[in-house]
């Protein structure tokens, strides 16, 4: 079975050992309309999702978007993958601000998987108790553009300070960005025809104590805990805290 520790070789090493919180200030005062994706990028994401996850059941479109238009592709459950896969398309509309020396692409998209019976109707999306995973995907996808920064493997984002649950009844109060585990390695990079490479990263929700473990003891400690619990990009809404 794949685990996060074996994926550690791909991590940004100075983020792996780090702890504490870095606070960012927003770059924009008010709404900035998204310019829209380049066609070749949108088509590359379409192909990638179909190849590595399956046919798209439907798309959760945005109409008026701030900075980037974050659409969410929903791939329905199958015999091979008995859960729903959600993949963003639009975070890569703009490059992230990656510091010199990291050697990674400034373009990224996000994904997570939900149980097969997780409701994604319009009513469910407007209900905090069931709509929060999509909301968090969109928030994190916009985060690096709003704050002039970047996100990569093992970056974590608490939901406030102190970290609060995403929704009433939800046990999660933050997220960590990880490599995907339940896919072939080639699924982790979207290759655009013009040579642009887009990293496809998993968003894994965290309990408050897991957020604090990352902040106080660093990424290695969090990886050990998540591996012990068999955590992957597939959200288990009932999983207990591993701390």
Secondary structure as UniProt FT lines:
FT   TURN            4..5
FT   HELIX           6..10
FT   HELIX           13..16
FT   HELIX           39..52
FT   STRAND          56..60
FT   STRAND          71..75
FT   STRAND          83..89
FT   HELIX           91..93
FT   TURN            100..101
FT   STRAND          108..115
FT   TURN            116..117
FT   HELIX           122..125
FT   HELIX           128..147
FT   TURN            153..154
FT   STRAND          156..158
FT   TURN            160..163
FT   TURN            168..169
FT   STRAND          172..178
FT   HELIX           185..188
FT   STRAND          189..191
FT   TURN            193..194
FT   STRAND          197..207
FT   HELIX           208..217
FT   HELIX           219..228
FT   TURN            229..230
FT   TURN            237..238
//
